[in-house]
Amino acid sequence: MEAVHEAMAEQLVAGGAHLDGIYYCPHSSSDGCRCRKPSLGMLESAARDLQLDVGRSFVVGDRYGDLEMARRAGAKGIMVRTGYGAGEMEWHAASWQHTPDFVADDLEVAVDWILEQMR
C-alpha cells in the first residue's frame, strides 16, 4: 500500500499538485469499523487533522460508497468513470437514491470541474 501511495504522490507532484495526507481503511467490509466507506471515519479524521470544512469539500471516487460517504458528510460527490466508475454507474443506476453532483470521464475533468466550482 505504501508503494502505491508513493507512486501516486510522485505522479501528482510531477503534475504540479501535492497531497496533504492519505487516509485509507485496512479493514474488510465484515469488520464493521468506522473508517470503511461509506462510514465517515476517514473523512472525520482528515477534517480534524487538516482543519477542513467538509461542507465545502469534494469527494472524488469511482465507487458508490465514495459518493454515499460524500452525501452523508454534506460534501459534493464526483464520480469518475475510470477505475470501477463506469461499471459502478451501470450497476447502481436504477437503485441510486442520490445521484453524483458531477460525473467526470477522468480525474483531470473532475479537477477542472472542482476548480470551476471554487471560482
Wavefront OBJ file of the C-alpha trace (Angstrom):
o trace
v 0.000 0.000 0.000
v 2.826 2.385 0.810
v 4.382 1.836 -2.632
v 1.072 2.677 -4.311
v 0.725 5.829 -2.223
v 4.301 6.878 -3.008
v 3.782 6.359 -6.744
v 0.518 8.307 -6.646
v 2.141 11.189 -4.767
v 5.055 11.274 -7.222
v 2.666 11.444 -10.188
v 0.732 14.268 -8.578
v 3.902 16.225 -7.802
v 5.018 15.773 -11.417
v 1.706 17.348 -12.445
v 2.118 20.286 -10.068
v -0.137 19.015 -7.261
v 0.532 17.788 -3.746
v -1.174 15.736 -1.058
v -1.694 16.962 2.472
v -2.486 13.447 3.646
v -3.528 9.958 2.655
v -6.213 8.121 4.575
v -7.211 4.527 3.956
v -9.129 1.746 5.654
v -7.196 -1.504 6.107
v -10.289 -3.444 7.226
v -12.619 -5.782 5.344
v -16.298 -4.959 4.931
v -17.178 -7.566 7.571
v -15.076 -5.860 10.290
v -17.695 -3.200 10.997
v -15.146 -0.422 11.501
v -15.913 3.316 11.407
v -13.304 4.053 8.749
v -14.624 1.919 5.880
v -16.629 3.924 3.370
v -19.425 4.901 3.338
v -18.844 5.454 7.076
v -17.354 8.835 7.882
v -14.335 7.844 9.991
v -11.612 8.627 7.436
v -13.278 11.852 6.389
v -13.701 12.949 10.006
v -10.023 12.204 10.677
v -8.926 14.223 7.654
v -11.229 17.109 8.580
v -9.820 17.175 12.097
v -6.160 16.796 11.043
v -6.302 19.287 8.190
v -8.952 21.712 9.518
v -11.252 21.001 6.556
v -14.762 22.345 6.142
v -16.369 19.151 4.899
v -19.450 21.017 3.697
v -17.237 22.927 1.259
v -15.276 19.838 0.214
v -15.386 17.472 -2.742
v -15.117 13.692 -2.717
v -13.885 12.174 -5.967
v -14.336 8.457 -6.322
v -15.044 5.514 -8.564
v -17.302 3.594 -6.165
v -20.849 4.041 -4.954
v -19.544 4.043 -1.364
v -17.413 7.113 -2.109
v -20.477 9.066 -3.193
v -22.570 7.811 -0.299
v -19.857 8.980 2.112
v -19.857 12.412 0.442
v -23.644 12.645 0.762
v -23.601 11.629 4.439
v -20.933 14.241 5.168
v -22.581 17.058 3.221
v -19.745 17.224 0.673
v -20.107 17.252 -3.099
v -19.665 13.825 -4.689
v -17.954 13.362 -8.034
v -17.963 10.012 -9.826
v -15.106 9.355 -12.211
v -15.761 6.844 -14.987
v -12.214 5.483 -14.742
v -11.329 2.573 -12.482
v -14.563 0.983 -11.292
v -16.605 4.109 -12.052
v -18.284 3.155 -15.332
v -19.228 -0.270 -14.003
v -20.472 1.171 -10.702
v -22.643 3.660 -12.559
v -24.169 0.910 -14.657
v -24.593 -1.460 -11.698
v -26.224 1.112 -9.385
v -28.045 3.261 -11.973
v -31.533 2.060 -11.090
v -31.001 1.962 -7.332
v -29.125 5.222 -6.610
v -31.078 7.285 -4.154
v -28.742 10.237 -4.669
v -27.002 10.901 -7.941
v -23.473 12.342 -8.078
v -23.091 16.108 -8.137
v -20.924 15.601 -11.207
v -19.766 12.718 -13.391
v -16.295 13.076 -14.906
v -14.646 10.999 -17.602
v -11.400 11.042 -15.611
v -9.606 12.741 -12.723
v -8.455 15.681 -14.831
v -12.044 16.527 -15.785
v -13.053 16.202 -12.124
v -10.319 18.628 -11.065
v -11.344 21.118 -13.755
v -14.954 20.978 -12.512
v -13.883 21.469 -8.894
v -11.758 24.484 -9.826
v -14.702 25.955 -11.751
v -16.977 25.466 -8.717
v -14.469 27.241 -6.488
v -14.409 30.400 -8.648
l 1 2 3 4 5 6 7 8 9 10 11 12 13 14 15 16 17 18 19 20 21 22 23 24 25 26 27 28 29 30 31 32 33 34 35 36 37 38 39 40 41 42 43 44 45 46 47 48 49 50 51 52 53 54 55 56 57 58 59 60 61 62 63 64 65 66 67 68 69 70 71 72 73 74 75 76 77 78 79 80 81 82 83 84 85 86 87 88 89 90 91 92 93 94 95 96 97 98 99 100 101 102 103 104 105 106 107 108 109 110 111 112 113 114 115 116 117 118 119
